Each structure stands twice: as structure tokens, then as C-alpha cells.
């Protein structure tokens, strides 16, 4: 299956499929919005980092917070 257009994920996936938290969320999301990314997949454990994101950037992005690779695949893959 193909991955949807204008989608990005940042994070790391464990061998058991758990999506692990990352650093630099604010800068990564600002860069994504700048280059036209519309949908972002982030680790649920990074939810508190979204408070640092300017509202104008947050409004441009459809942010999905996930804990497991199965959630990622449901969001990322085309039907």
C-alpha cells in the first residue's frame, strides 16, 4: 500500500511496536508546516510538547498522537 501524501512521522518504533518519544518536537513541526506537510504522526508521550508550538502552526497541521505501530499504519496508509 502507498503512504498518504503530505504526511510525516517522527519518532522511533521499538521491536515490540511501541512508538517511543522524541526530542525537538517544536522545531520539527514548524519545519514540516513550512514545507507543506499537512498530517503529522507523533508519539503520544510527546503530547505535552505541543504546548510549545505556536497556534498559527498548530492550525495548519492535523496531528495524530499514537502509542503503537498499528495506529501509525491505519493513519499513514491509503485505503
C-alpha positions as CSV (number, residue, x, y, z in Angstrom):
1,X,0.0,0.0,0.0
2,X,1.1,3.6,-0.6
3,X,1.7,6.1,2.1
4,X,-0.7,9.1,2.0
5,X,0.7,12.3,0.6
6,X,1.8,15.3,2.8
7,X,2.3,13.1,5.8
8,X,5.2,12.8,8.1
9,X,6.1,10.9,11.3
10,X,8.9,11.5,13.7
11,X,9.8,9.1,16.4
12,X,11.2,5.7,16.9
13,X,9.4,2.3,17.0
14,X,10.6,-0.4,19.4
15,X,10.9,-4.1,18.4
16,X,7.5,-4.7,20.0
17,X,5.8,-1.9,18.0
18,X,5.7,0.8,20.7
19,X,6.2,4.3,19.4
20,X,8.8,6.0,21.6
21,X,9.1,9.7,22.5
22,X,11.5,12.0,20.7
23,X,13.1,15.4,21.2
24,X,12.9,18.7,19.3
25,X,9.1,18.4,18.6
26,X,8.6,22.2,18.2
27,X,11.3,22.7,15.6
28,X,10.3,19.5,13.7
29,X,6.7,20.5,13.4
30,X,7.5,24.1,12.4
31,X,9.7,22.8,9.6
32,X,7.0,20.3,8.5
33,X,4.4,23.1,8.3
34,X,6.9,25.3,6.4
35,X,7.4,22.7,3.6
36,X,3.7,21.8,3.2
37,X,3.2,18.7,5.4
38,X,-0.4,18.5,6.4
39,X,-0.6,15.4,8.6
40,X,1.8,14.6,11.4
41,X,2.1,11.4,13.4
42,X,3.8,11.9,16.8
43,X,4.4,9.7,19.9
44,X,1.6,10.1,22.5
45,X,4.3,10.7,25.1
46,X,5.2,13.9,23.3
47,X,1.7,15.5,23.7
48,X,2.9,18.0,26.3
49,X,5.4,19.4,23.8
50,X,2.6,20.6,21.6
51,X,2.0,23.5,24.1
52,X,5.3,25.0,22.9
53,X,4.0,25.1,19.3
54,X,2.7,28.5,18.0
55,X,-1.1,28.4,17.3
56,X,-0.7,29.5,13.7
57,X,1.5,26.4,13.1
58,X,-0.8,24.1,15.0
59,X,-3.8,25.2,13.0
60,X,-2.0,24.2,9.8
61,X,-1.4,20.6,11.0
62,X,-3.6,17.6,11.6
63,X,-1.6,16.0,14.5
64,X,-2.2,12.3,15.4
65,X,-0.8,11.1,18.7
66,X,0.0,7.4,18.7
67,X,1.4,4.7,21.0
68,X,1.6,1.7,18.7
69,X,2.7,0.9,15.2
70,X,-0.8,-0.4,14.3
71,X,-2.2,3.1,14.9
72,X,0.5,4.5,12.6
73,X,-0.4,2.2,9.8
74,X,-4.1,3.0,10.0
75,X,-3.3,6.7,9.6
76,X,-0.4,6.5,7.1
77,X,-1.6,4.0,4.5
78,X,-4.0,4.7,1.7
79,X,-7.2,2.6,1.6
